[in-house]
């Protein structure tokens, strides 16, 4: 069998070979053409930044489906705050920054804080007065009941600040624990030739599950690096939002690398080694404190049963011997 047996009628082998040669030449020219084209990475990067900005904006500002009771309660809080004119306080900007450090960046968070700050002392004081003077749950002296009422009122006044401080400390601790691993990944990305905003975007995607707090901050910083006119301001915003020694050290290293032109991978590698050493020192410190912390539990819970087990039989035998005399 020859090639002509597999070809359609009217097509001879010479025409078929010439057609294949022409198709191969066209594909070769097309491949060389696309290989010599210079990709416009700037336009692609601009589209990615715009898409990422729209995603973050839609996630932050899009209306969420909430229950009717929650909507009504937030509206009531907003009306109370508006009537008392609490949002015009000189401490409002400071509280917005504190709420952002705690991970609460919506307007409802500020309204709820101001409402709680105004209402909690009244609620705590009224509950204490009702319990001590109406129900008379205790038989203490009038002076003690007055002091307890005042103390609970002050506790209600400081309770929102304590809740925010606890949330800030927990979030900062999670960011501190995830930062060394994030720096290792940033070193790998920098050695691969990625830019700083691409590094932060990649690390935020990888840490979205293991450390969402750090991933959130890195994604916002990557977005700000793309559209803010001053890259330094974007990094300083990241340090202000987190306000922890680790992130301040990272930002200082990045700013020095950008100012003096030192290699980014080298700066990140030095920071990663320092954070690893700091984590080891923290672990050694906890291990060194362990014997001192276990002294009191050993004295209270371990030594009495040990004495009973060791000396108890001898005491019982002595008592029996004295009875038989």
KEBA-848615 format. One record per residue (C-alpha): chain; x, y, z; residue number from 1. Coordinates in nm, 3 decimals, always signed. Example, Ala and Ser with C-alpha at 12.3 -4.5 7.8 and 13.67 -1.06 7.14 Angstrom:
<rs>
A; +1.230; -0.450; +0.780; 1 $
A; +1.367; -0.106; +0.714; 2 $
</rs>
This chain:
<rs>
A; +0.000; +0.000; +0.000; 1 $
A; +0.121; +0.347; -0.087; 2 $
A; +0.043; +0.699; +0.037; 3 $
A; -0.195; +0.756; -0.254; 4 $
A; -0.426; +0.485; -0.117; 5 $
A; -0.492; +0.692; +0.201; 6 $
A; -0.546; +1.024; +0.028; 7 $
A; -0.881; +1.159; -0.101; 8 $
A; -0.959; +1.139; -0.467; 9 $
A; -0.800; +1.416; -0.669; 10 $
A; -0.510; +1.469; -0.426; 11 $
A; -0.179; +1.327; -0.529; 12 $
A; +0.114; +1.264; -0.286; 13 $
A; +0.318; +1.559; -0.417; 14 $
A; +0.042; +1.809; -0.339; 15 $
A; -0.004; +1.659; +0.008; 16 $
A; +0.370; +1.686; +0.089; 17 $
A; +0.380; +2.046; -0.039; 18 $
A; +0.079; +2.134; +0.183; 19 $
A; +0.243; +1.982; +0.491; 20 $
A; +0.565; +2.173; +0.420; 21 $
A; +0.371; +2.498; +0.386; 22 $
A; +0.181; +2.438; +0.713; 23 $
A; +0.506; +2.359; +0.896; 24 $
A; +0.667; +2.677; +0.764; 25 $
A; +0.364; +2.885; +0.874; 26 $
A; +0.368; +2.736; +1.226; 27 $
A; +0.743; +2.795; +1.254; 28 $
A; +0.709; +3.161; +1.155; 29 $
A; +0.419; +3.200; +1.399; 30 $
A; +0.620; +3.048; +1.686; 31 $
A; +0.920; +3.271; +1.615; 32 $
A; +0.692; +3.574; +1.596; 33 $
A; +0.534; +3.513; +1.937; 34 $
A; +0.874; +3.432; +2.085; 35 $
A; +1.019; +3.767; +1.974; 36 $
A; +0.723; +3.970; +2.099; 37 $
A; +0.793; +4.165; +2.419; 38 $
A; +0.511; +4.108; +2.668; 39 $
A; +0.352; +4.421; +2.812; 40 $
A; +0.376; +4.328; +3.181; 41 $
A; +0.281; +4.676; +3.295; 42 $
A; -0.068; +4.658; +3.149; 43 $
A; -0.118; +4.309; +3.285; 44 $
A; -0.001; +4.417; +3.629; 45 $
A; -0.233; +4.718; +3.621; 46 $
A; -0.528; +4.495; +3.535; 47 $
A; -0.438; +4.257; +3.820; 48 $
A; -0.413; +4.545; +4.067; 49 $
A; -0.744; +4.687; +3.953; 50 $
A; -0.909; +4.348; +3.984; 51 $
A; -0.760; +4.293; +4.330; 52 $
A; -0.871; +4.639; +4.442; 53 $
A; -1.225; +4.570; +4.324; 54 $
A; -1.228; +4.238; +4.508; 55 $
A; -1.113; +4.391; +4.834; 56 $
A; -1.351; +4.682; +4.799; 57 $
A; -1.644; +4.454; +4.726; 58 $
A; -1.550; +4.236; +5.021; 59 $
A; -1.530; +4.532; +5.258; 60 $
A; -1.814; +4.748; +5.132; 61 $
A; -2.062; +4.500; +4.987; 62 $
A; -2.379; +4.466; +5.192; 63 $
A; -2.388; +4.140; +5.380; 64 $
A; -2.699; +3.944; +5.450; 65 $
A; -2.776; +4.000; +5.814; 66 $
A; -3.067; +3.921; +6.033; 67 $
A; -3.334; +4.180; +6.094; 68 $
A; -3.253; +4.201; +6.466; 69 $
A; -2.887; +4.277; +6.393; 70 $
A; -2.984; +4.552; +6.146; 71 $
A; -3.225; +4.706; +6.393; 72 $
A; -2.972; +4.692; +6.678; 73 $
A; -2.701; +4.857; +6.467; 74 $
A; -2.943; +5.128; +6.358; 75 $
A; -3.041; +5.191; +6.721; 76 $
A; -2.676; +5.216; +6.821; 77 $
A; -2.608; +5.457; +6.534; 78 $
A; -2.899; +5.680; +6.639; 79 $
A; -2.781; +5.689; +7.000; 80 $
A; -2.425; +5.772; +6.892; 81 $
A; -2.555; +6.043; +6.660; 82 $
A; -2.777; +6.196; +6.930; 83 $
A; -2.493; +6.203; +7.184; 84 $
A; -2.254; +6.334; +6.915; 85 $
A; -1.988; +6.079; +7.008; 86 $
A; -1.824; +6.045; +6.665; 87 $
A; -1.691; +6.399; +6.682; 88 $
A; -1.474; +6.323; +6.980; 89 $
A; -1.102; +6.397; +6.956; 90 $
A; -1.025; +6.034; +7.036; 91 $
A; -1.223; +5.898; +6.740; 92 $
A; -0.923; +5.872; +6.505; 93 $
A; -0.722; +5.692; +6.773; 94 $
A; -1.005; +5.444; +6.827; 95 $
A; -1.034; +5.384; +6.452; 96 $
A; -0.666; +5.289; +6.445; 97 $
A; -0.709; +5.061; +6.747; 98 $
A; -1.009; +4.890; +6.591; 99 $
A; -0.810; +4.842; +6.270; 100 $
A; -0.531; +4.677; +6.470; 101 $
A; -0.790; +4.444; +6.616; 102 $
A; -0.909; +4.356; +6.264; 103 $
A; -1.235; +4.554; +6.279; 104 $
A; -1.233; +4.810; +5.995; 105 $
A; -1.601; +4.870; +5.929; 106 $
A; -1.800; +5.175; +6.036; 107 $
A; -2.028; +4.953; +6.244; 108 $
A; -1.733; +4.856; +6.463; 109 $
A; -1.674; +5.218; +6.563; 110 $
A; -2.044; +5.274; +6.625; 111 $
A; -2.069; +4.965; +6.844; 112 $
A; -1.761; +5.066; +7.043; 113 $
A; -1.891; +5.417; +7.107; 114 $
A; -2.234; +5.283; +7.201; 115 $
A; -2.081; +5.028; +7.440; 116 $
A; -1.853; +5.294; +7.589; 117 $
A; -2.155; +5.513; +7.666; 118 $
A; -2.404; +5.248; +7.777; 119 $
A; -2.196; +4.987; +7.963; 120 $
A; -2.126; +5.205; +8.274; 121 $
A; -2.498; +5.277; +8.309; 122 $
A; -2.593; +4.912; +8.264; 123 $
A; -2.327; +4.786; +8.506; 124 $
A; -2.411; +5.051; +8.768; 125 $
A; -2.786; +4.989; +8.740; 126 $
A; -2.738; +4.611; +8.768; 127 $
A; -2.513; +4.650; +9.074; 128 $
A; -2.756; +4.892; +9.245; 129 $
A; -3.050; +4.662; +9.173; 130 $
A; -2.863; +4.360; +9.310; 131 $
A; -2.727; +4.529; +9.625; 132 $
A; -3.012; +4.765; +9.723; 133 $
A; -3.329; +4.604; +9.584; 134 $
A; -3.262; +4.231; +9.588; 135 $
A; -3.012; +4.261; +9.876; 136 $
A; -2.813; +3.959; +9.767; 137 $
A; -2.552; +4.029; +10.038; 138 $
A; -2.556; +4.149; +10.398; 139 $
A; -2.257; +4.380; +10.364; 140 $
A; -2.235; +4.726; +10.513; 141 $
A; -2.375; +5.026; +10.321; 142 $
A; -2.024; +5.160; +10.262; 143 $
A; -1.913; +4.831; +10.107; 144 $
A; -2.220; +4.815; +9.884; 145 $
A; -2.160; +5.170; +9.767; 146 $
A; -1.797; +5.088; +9.688; 147 $
A; -1.897; +4.771; +9.500; 148 $
A; -2.152; +4.966; +9.295; 149 $
A; -1.898; +5.232; +9.203; 150 $
A; -1.639; +4.966; +9.122; 151 $
A; -1.875; +4.777; +8.890; 152 $
A; -1.967; +5.104; +8.718; 153 $
A; -1.600; +5.179; +8.652; 154 $
A; -1.551; +4.822; +8.531; 155 $
A; -1.833; +4.869; +8.281; 156 $
A; -1.668; +5.190; +8.160; 157 $
A; -1.334; +5.017; +8.096; 158 $
A; -1.476; +4.687; +7.966; 159 $
A; -1.490; +4.787; +7.593; 160 $
A; -1.127; +4.903; +7.607; 161 $
A; -1.024; +4.575; +7.770; 162 $
A; -1.202; +4.375; +7.498; 163 $
A; -1.030; +4.574; +7.222; 164 $
A; -0.690; +4.543; +7.390; 165 $
A; -0.736; +4.167; +7.424; 166 $
A; -0.830; +4.139; +7.054; 167 $
A; -0.529; +4.351; +6.952; 168 $
A; -0.290; +4.139; +7.161; 169 $
A; -0.427; +3.812; +7.022; 170 $
A; -0.406; +3.935; +6.663; 171 $
A; -0.053; +4.071; +6.712; 172 $
A; +0.055; +3.740; +6.865; 173 $
A; -0.081; +3.546; +6.566; 174 $
A; +0.097; +3.780; +6.324; 175 $
A; +0.420; +3.747; +6.523; 176 $
A; +0.403; +3.368; +6.510; 177 $
A; +0.335; +3.358; +6.136; 178 $
A; +0.593; +3.620; +6.038; 179 $
A; +0.909; +3.396; +6.036; 180 $
A; +0.749; +3.144; +5.799; 181 $
A; +0.622; +3.429; +5.582; 182 $
A; +0.975; +3.574; +5.566; 183 $
A; +1.115; +3.240; +5.450; 184 $
A; +0.863; +3.235; +5.166; 185 $
A; +0.941; +3.599; +5.088; 186 $
A; +1.312; +3.510; +5.060; 187 $
A; +1.229; +3.236; +4.809; 188 $
A; +1.008; +3.473; +4.607; 189 $
A; +1.276; +3.746; +4.612; 190 $
A; +1.542; +3.504; +4.491; 191 $
A; +1.304; +3.403; +4.212; 192 $
A; +1.309; +3.764; +4.089; 193 $
A; +0.966; +3.885; +4.196; 194 $
A; +0.904; +4.246; +4.289; 195 $
A; +0.800; +4.353; +4.638; 196 $
A; +0.429; +4.389; +4.563; 197 $
A; +0.428; +4.053; +4.382; 198 $
A; +0.606; +3.895; +4.681; 199 $
A; +0.347; +4.028; +4.926; 200 $
A; +0.061; +3.916; +4.703; 201 $
A; +0.204; +3.565; +4.667; 202 $
A; +0.272; +3.529; +5.040; 203 $
A; -0.078; +3.652; +5.126; 204 $
A; -0.227; +3.389; +4.897; 205 $
A; -0.020; +3.113; +5.055; 206 $
A; -0.096; +3.220; +5.415; 207 $
A; -0.468; +3.268; +5.365; 208 $
A; -0.544; +2.949; +5.561; 209 $
A; -0.262; +2.915; +5.811; 210 $
A; -0.248; +3.282; +5.920; 211 $
A; -0.540; +3.484; +5.778; 212 $
A; -0.452; +3.790; +5.990; 213 $
A; -0.108; +3.823; +5.833; 214 $
A; -0.245; +3.740; +5.488; 215 $
A; -0.502; +4.018; +5.521; 216 $
A; -0.240; +4.277; +5.611; 217 $
A; -0.003; +4.166; +5.335; 218 $
A; -0.276; +4.177; +5.072; 219 $
A; -0.374; +4.531; +5.173; 220 $
A; -0.007; +4.638; +5.164; 221 $
A; +0.037; +4.482; +4.820; 222 $
A; -0.267; +4.671; +4.698; 223 $
A; -0.143; +5.001; +4.843; 224 $
A; +0.199; +4.952; +4.684; 225 $
A; +0.025; +4.936; +4.350; 226 $
A; -0.182; +5.254; +4.360; 227 $
A; -0.030; +5.483; +4.626; 228 $
A; +0.212; +5.741; +4.481; 229 $
A; +0.461; +5.685; +4.765; 230 $
A; +0.569; +5.326; +4.829; 231 $
A; +0.716; +5.431; +5.164; 232 $
A; +0.373; +5.539; +5.285; 233 $
A; +0.227; +5.196; +5.198; 234 $
A; +0.491; +5.022; +5.410; 235 $
A; +0.444; +5.267; +5.696; 236 $
A; +0.070; +5.199; +5.685; 237 $
A; +0.141; +4.829; +5.725; 238 $
A; +0.355; +4.900; +6.034; 239 $
A; +0.086; +5.128; +6.179; 240 $
A; -0.191; +4.871; +6.129; 241 $
A; +0.000; +4.591; +6.301; 242 $
A; +0.210; +4.789; +6.554; 243 $
A; +0.435; +4.501; +6.664; 244 $
A; +0.815; +4.487; +6.697; 245 $
A; +0.845; +4.215; +6.431; 246 $
A; +0.656; +4.402; +6.162; 247 $
A; +0.835; +4.727; +6.249; 248 $
A; +1.168; +4.549; +6.199; 249 $
A; +1.047; +4.409; +5.867; 250 $
A; +0.930; +4.750; +5.746; 251 $
A; +1.255; +4.916; +5.853; 252 $
A; +1.453; +4.654; +5.663; 253 $
A; +1.241; +4.700; +5.350; 254 $
A; +1.269; +5.079; +5.369; 255 $
A; +1.647; +5.063; +5.408; 256 $
A; +1.672; +4.819; +5.120; 257 $
A; +1.466; +5.053; +4.902; 258 $
A; +1.663; +5.361; +5.010; 259 $
A; +2.019; +5.232; +4.985; 260 $
A; +1.968; +4.982; +4.704; 261 $
A; +2.069; +4.668; +4.894; 262 $
A; +1.945; +4.337; +4.750; 263 $
A; +1.596; +4.258; +4.870; 264 $
A; +1.666; +3.885; +4.907; 265 $
A; +1.969; +3.952; +5.126; 266 $
A; +1.775; +4.186; +5.356; 267 $
A; +1.488; +3.940; +5.389; 268 $
A; +1.730; +3.656; +5.460; 269 $
A; +1.892; +3.851; +5.745; 270 $
A; +1.551; +3.939; +5.889; 271 $
A; +1.438; +3.577; +5.864; 272 $
A; +1.747; +3.459; +6.053; 273 $
A; +1.687; +3.720; +6.324; 274 $
A; +1.323; +3.620; +6.366; 275 $
A; +1.416; +3.252; +6.381; 276 $
A; +1.671; +3.329; +6.652; 277 $
A; +1.414; +3.537; +6.839; 278 $
A; +1.166; +3.249; +6.828; 279 $
A; +1.432; +3.013; +6.964; 280 $
A; +1.515; +3.257; +7.243; 281 $
A; +1.149; +3.282; +7.336; 282 $
A; +1.123; +2.903; +7.354; 283 $
A; +1.437; +2.884; +7.569; 284 $
A; +1.300; +3.156; +7.796; 285 $
A; +0.976; +2.963; +7.848; 286 $
A; +1.172; +2.645; +7.916; 287 $
A; +1.390; +2.828; +8.172; 288 $
A; +1.081; +2.964; +8.349; 289 $
A; +0.919; +2.622; +8.370; 290 $
A; +1.097; +2.493; +8.686; 291 $
A; +1.011; +2.809; +8.880; 292 $
A; +0.650; +2.794; +8.765; 293 $
A; +0.618; +2.427; +8.866; 294 $
A; +0.750; +2.485; +9.218; 295 $
A; +0.419; +2.602; +9.367; 296 $
A; +0.203; +2.328; +9.203; 297 $
A; +0.452; +2.065; +9.322; 298 $
A; +0.439; +2.195; +9.679; 299 $
A; +0.059; +2.222; +9.684; 300 $
A; -0.055; +1.918; +9.482; 301 $
A; +0.233; +1.668; +9.468; 302 $
A; +0.418; +1.679; +9.802; 303 $
A; +0.111; +1.628; +10.032; 304 $
A; -0.001; +1.306; +9.857; 305 $
A; +0.361; +1.190; +9.852; 306 $
A; +0.393; +1.246; +10.228; 307 $
A; +0.063; +1.067; +10.289; 308 $
A; +0.176; +0.765; +10.085; 309 $
A; +0.518; +0.747; +10.252; 310 $
A; +0.440; +0.843; +10.612; 311 $
A; +0.075; +0.735; +10.634; 312 $
A; +0.135; +0.359; +10.693; 313 $
A; +0.394; +0.432; +10.964; 314 $
A; +0.152; +0.667; +11.140; 315 $
A; -0.128; +0.408; +11.125; 316 $
A; +0.098; +0.135; +11.265; 317 $
A; +0.208; +0.366; +11.544; 318 $
A; -0.154; +0.442; +11.636; 319 $
A; -0.242; +0.069; +11.641; 320 $
A; +0.060; -0.006; +11.859; 321 $
A; -0.035; +0.264; +12.107; 322 $
A; -0.390; +0.129; +12.126; 323 $
A; -0.270; -0.223; +12.207; 324 $
A; -0.044; -0.112; +12.493; 325 $
</rs>
